[in-house]
Amino acid sequence: MTLQRISALTARPLHSVASTRLMESQALSGVEPHSLMLRAAESVARLALALAPHAQDIWVACGPGNNGGDGLLAALWLQQAGKRVHVTRWPDDKPPPADTQQALQNVQQAGLAISTEVPPSWDLAIDALLGLGARTAPAGRMGDALAALCASPAPVLCVDVPTGLDADTGDWHGPAIHPAQTRHTLSLLTLKPGLFTRAGRDVAGTVWLDTLGIKVSEQDACAWLQGPTPLPRRWHDAHKGRFGDVAVLGGDVGMSGAALLAGTAALHAGAGRVMVHLLTHSEGLASPAALMLRPVDALSLGDNATVVAGCGGGDAIRAHLPRLLSKAARLVLDADALNAIAQDQGLLHFLQQRAQRQLHTVLTPHPLEAARLLESSTGEVQADRLASAQALATLTQSCVVLKGAGSVIARAQGLPHINPTGNARLSTAGSGDVLAGMIGARMAQGQTAWEAACGAVYAHGQRAEQGPQDSVLTADMLAC
């Protein structure tokens, strides 16, 4: 077996449904009939036994296709291991695929009963209802079974993809999941992007992979799961000038905290010096001692300038954008800077021209800000986060961080990345300002826009994973 738990420590290729189907078809032509399903079933059963060694009553919910066939054969393994196995299956109008037909015969020969009734209770459930190609949740009796499976606090192991989850986009069509339920997904042959973004982070739970002994081509990937991107080594004889200056421009009336958060985050992410240029009167304003508060007209845009713009910028940021877009060597655009560009085709043109002039730019929109730039809607952006981030990167000729569960980092050329770190503790006011400051600090220290975006998003998420997970994480804590 090649079973492995997917962690955030290694970058991994992600494959679309279409790509996985093609690889599966090619693999089936080169192996003995039924052998891939046997490998998959063994892997499911062994993982189930490892995850819940003390479980005695196991419900295996099988659908009509090959996903259900994997479940049927896994049920045989579990029965042979001495477990009490309750198998349910709901056939459809079509005859089952050849592999599933063989699995049914094996189950019948072994005397394992198949029911259409959900058991009264179970210690572990195996979701083998619908597999890779399903885009919606099942209806009828199978839909009722999925609802019962999701409503129980008992742990669930999903075969390949949780039933009701779009494997390409992470869109969830299933019912509400019991808050105490532990979930695992054994992805077969390839890792799918929908397991790691939008609802996939919650619905898939802990993700495992078994390539079933098949060599998976990285060239056919549609995206990558992001790994860590460390900062360059710091030598003992270094001084602050080697780690770059970051200028933060933002903080309109009533929003100075956003700019200060970005500046504080840039300091703690390693920038040599941080100047904060507030767009409103700053006399008497309390700020961290290491931050330098400067007037707006003191903002320098020399060859090595790294500017973080828009954090709490309000309407006042708009007047400064033509100069920033034209002259800043390295620029992070967040919040109100993005909204201003979305409303002004002239500013968008300035942004698009930056790449041709070898100027480096990172955009950090949340879904609504991305929708404004794309002249779309939040729903359309969220319906396919990978495609939306890629479209925005192409439109703006910039590196784009589409924030959210499983943040997507995209650029005009190359495959997008999905970030595997972070959790709901990041859902706090100012979290995005902190991220913008962290990206700016990395750019100031010499990383490219792409390296800085990938590395900062990963590190930002890691901070949310540290410390007691039942405690509140505020942005000022995140910045440090």
N, C-alpha and C positions, 0 to 999 in steps of 0.2 A: 504494500500500500504506500501511497505518497501523501497521506493525510497530514495537513499542517494547519495550525491556527494562524490566522492573519493578524499580525500586529502592526503598529504604526512605525516600526523600526526599519522597514525595508520598502523601497519603492517597488510597485508591482504593476504589470500591464493589466488593463481592463478591456474586456471584449464585449461587443454588442451582441444582441440576440442573433442577428443575421450572420455575423462572423462565427459565433459559436456553433450555429446550425451547420455551417459549411465545414468546420473542423470536425464536427461529430459525424457528418456524412462521409468525409474522407477517412476518418478513423475506422468507421464500421466496415469500409471496403477492404481494410487490411488486417482484420482480426477474425477469429472464429465467431460464427453466429452466436448471439446471446451472451458473449463473454463480457462486453462492456456493462450490460445490465447486472451481471453477476458481480463484477467488481464494484459497481456503485452500491448494490445492496449490501455487500459485505462491509463496505466502508460506513454506510449508514448505521448498520447494526453495531459495529464495533464502537463507533462514536457514541451511540445511544447508551451502550453498556458503560463506557468510560464516564459519560456525563452524569448518569443516574445509576450508579452501581447497585443501589439498594431498592430501586424501583421494582415492584413485583407485577403490577398491573399496567400494561402498556397498550395504549390505543394507537393503532396504525390506520390512519384515514387515507384511503386510496381513491384516486380518480380513475377515469376510464383509459388514460393514455399511458405512455412509458414512464411518466413520473409515478403513476400508480403501480406500474410494474416493478419499479425499484422498491416501492413500499411493500408489495406482496412478498418479494424475495427476502427483504430485510425482516419481515415478520417471521419467516421460516427460521432465519438465523436466531432470532430472539427466542422463539419457541424451543429450539434445540439447546439454547443456553439456560433453559429452565424457567423462563418467564411466562406469566399468564398473559397471552396476547389476544386482544380483541381486534379483529380486522373488519373494517367496513369498506364497502366499495359501491359506487353508484355508476353503472355503465350508461353510455349514451346510445344513440341510434346507430352509430357507426360500429363496424366490427373493430375489435382492438388491434393495435399494431402487432406484428408477428412476435416480437420479443415479449410483449405483455401477454399475448395468448399462451406462450410457452410458460410464463410465470404463473398464470392461472392454472395450467395443467399441473405444474409442480406443487402448488398449494393444495389442489384437490387430491393429488396422489398422497400427500402427507397427512391428509385428514384434517387440515386446518380450516375451521368454519369461516365463512364470509357472511357478514350480516349487512343489513341496510339500516340498522338501528344504532344510534349513538349510545355507548355504554353509560351506565349511571355514574361511574367515577373512574379515575385513572391516576397513576403516579407520574406518567410521562406520556406525552402525545407525539406522534410523528406525523407531520403534515406532508402527505404525498398526494395531494388532491390535484392541483394543476401545476404545470411546470413552466418551462422557459417561455413558451410562446403565448401564454395567457396574458391578456392586457386588462382584464377586469375580473372581479370576484365572481364565483359561481352563483347560480340561482337555484331555486327549488330545494330539494333535500340536501344536496351537496352544500348549498349556501347556508342551510340551517346547521350543518355539521361544522362549517367554518366558524359560524357564530358561537357555537358551543365550545369549540376549541379555543377561541380567543377569549371567551368569557371566564374560563377556568384559571385559577392561580397555578395550576400544575405546569411544569416546564414543557416547552415545545421545541422539537427539532424539526426544522423545515428542510425538505429535500430539494436541493438546487436553488429554489427561489420560494420565499413565502407566498402562499396562494393569496392573490389579490394585489401583489406588488408588481408594478411594471419594471422589468429587469433592466430596461434601458434608461429610464428617467427617474425612478424612485417614487413615482406617483402611487399612492396607496388607495385602493378601492375597497378594502375590506372593512369589517366592523371594528368597533373600539376594542382595545386589548386590555385585559385585566392589569391594573397597575403593579401587582405583585408577581406577574408572570415573568419567568426567565426564558429568554429566547435564544436559540442557536440556529444557524443556517449552514448546511454543508453544500457549498457550491461545487458543482461537478464540472470537470474539464477546464473551465475558465472562471475567472472572477468577472462579475457583471457590474457595470457602473451604478445601476439602481440600488445596489446593496449599500452604497456608501454616501448617497446624497439624498436630500429632502427627507421623506418619511423612512427611507431605507435604513438609516442609522438606527432608528428605534425598532422597526418591524423585523429586521434581520437579526438584531442582537449581535452576539459574537459570531463572526464569520470564520468558517473553516473551508479549506480547499482540498480537493482530491482531483488531480489531473487524470486519474485512471490509467496511469502509465503511458499517456499520450504526450508527445512533445508539443508544447503550445508555442506557436510563433508569435514573438513580440511585434513583428512587422504588421500583423493584422489587428493590432490593438486600436481601440477608438479613443482611449484616454489612459492616464496613469494614476495609480494611487500614490499620493505624495509621500516621500520619505523625508527625513530630517535634512536640512541644508545648513551645516555649521558655518559660523563666521570664520574668517581667516585667523590663523594663530596670532596671538599677541606676544611680541618679543619683549624681553625685559628692558631693553634700552629705548622703548617707544615713548612718545610724548603725546599729549592730547591733539596736537596738530596732525598726527598720522591717522586719526580716527574721524576726521571730517567735522564740518560745521553743518548744523541743521537749522534752518529758519522756518518758524511756524507763523503763518499769516492767517489769522481768523479772530474769533472772539468779538463779534459785534455786540451791540447793547444787550445786556442780560445773558450773554453766552460766552463770557470770557473763560469759564471753566473748561469748555471744550478745547480751546487752544492750549490752556495750561496742562490739561491731561495729555495732549499730544506731545507737548514739550517734555513733560516728565517722563513719558514712555520712551521718547528718543534718548534721553539721558541714560535711563536704565538699560536701554538696548545697546549702549556702547558708543554713542556719538561723543566726539571730543568736546564740542561746545554746542549749546542750544540757545538760540535767540528767539524770543517770542515777540512778535509784532502784533499787538492787539488793534483791532479796527475801531475800538472805542476808547474813551479816556481811561487811563490805567493808573493815575496817581493815587497812591495809598492802597493799591490792590495787593493783598497778601499772595505771595507765590513762593515756591520752593527756592531756597537760597541759591542753588546752583544754576537756576534759569536766569537768563539775561533779558530783562524787559526793555525793549527798544521801540522807538516810534516807527510808524509805518514808513515814513520817508527815509529811514535809515536802512531799509532792506537792500542788501547788496545782491546783485545777480551776476557775479563774476563767473569765470570759467568753471569753478568748482562748486558752484552754489547747489545746495540741495534744499528744496523748499517743499514744505507740507502746507497745502492751502485748502481752506474751506471749512475747517473744523469750527463750527459755530459762526460761520462767516456771514450769515444773513444776506440781505440784499447788498451790503457794502462790499462784498468780495468781488462783485461783478466788474466794478471799475478797474480793478487791479489785474484782471485775468489777461487782457491783451498783452501786457508787459510780461507777465509770468510765462504765458504760453510761448512768447516769442524768444525769451532770453534765458529762462532757467535751464541749466544743464540737466538737472535731475529734479523731477517734479512728481509729487504725490497729490492727487486731486480727490477730495472727499466731500461728501455732504453738499453744502450749498454751492460749492464750486461746480459740482456736477449738475445741479439743478439749473444754474445760470447757463451752462453750456447747452443744456437740453432746450433752452428757450431762445438760443441765439445761434443762427447758422454761421455767422461770422466767427464766433468763438470756436465752433466746431471745426471750421476750416483751419483756424490757427492750430488747433489740437492735431488735426490730421497731418499738418505739415511738419510737425516736430520729428517724426520718424525719418523723413527725408533729410533732415538736417542733423541726424545722429544725436538727437536729444532724447533723453530717457524719461518715460512717463508710466506711472501706475495709477489706475483708477480703482477706487474701492467702493462701488455702489452696493447698497442693499437692493432687493428685488424691485421696489417701487422706483428707485432712482435709475436702475437699469431700464425699466419699462419706459420712463420718460425719455431717455436717450435713444431708445429703439423705436419710439413712437408706437408703443405697444401697451399691454396691460400687465399688471402683476401676475395675473393668472396665466397668461401666455408665457411669461418669463419662467415661472415656476413649473409649467407643464414640461419643459425640457431645458433644464438648467445648463447642461453641457452646450447645447446648441445656442442658447441665448448668450452665454458668456463668450462663445466663439464669435458669434455675430457682432457683439459689441466690440470685441478686440479688433475684428476686421474693419468695422466702421470707423473706429477712432485711431487705428494703427498704434495701439497702446497695449500694455499689459493690463489685464482686467482681473480684479478679485471680486467675484460675485458672492457676497456674503450670505450666510445661512447655514443650516445643517448640512455638513459636507460641502464647505465652501469650494467653489470652482475657480481655479486660476487658469487664465487663457491668454494667448498671444496670437498675433496675426498669422504667424507661421508656426507649425508644430502642434502636437496634440495637447489638449487641456489636461490639467491635473485636478484630482479631487483630494481635498485635505482630510485625513482620517482623525485628527485630534479635535478636542473641544467637546463641549456639552452645553446644556441649557443654562449653566451658570454665566455664560457669556451674554445672556439676554438681559442686559442691564444698561442703563443710560451711560454713554461715554465709552462703551467697549470699542466702538468703531473708531473713535478718536485715538484711543490707545494703539489700535492696530496701525493706523496711519502713521503715528509717530515711530513705531517700531520699524515699519518699512523704510521710512526716511532715514533712520539711523543706519540701517544696513546699506542703503545706497550710498550714504556719506562715507562709509567704511570701504567702499570699493566694489560692492557686489553690483551686478547688472540688475536692471529692473525686474527681470524674471527671477533671478536668484533671490533678490531681496523679498519679492512678493511671496514666493514659495516658502522661504525660510521663516519669514515673520508670521505668516498665517499659521504655520505648523507650531512655532514657539508660542504664539498667542493662545492657540488651543491647548497646548500643554499646560499653561499656567492655570487654566480652568480645571484641569484634571488633578491638580495638586491640592493637598489639604482636605479637610473634612467635606465630603460631597453634600452633606445636608446643611451646610452653612451658606450664608449669602456672600456673594463675591461682588464687591462694588468696583467701579472703574478705577478709583484711586488705588485700591489694593492691586488691581490687575496691572496698573502702570508700573508698579514697583517689583 
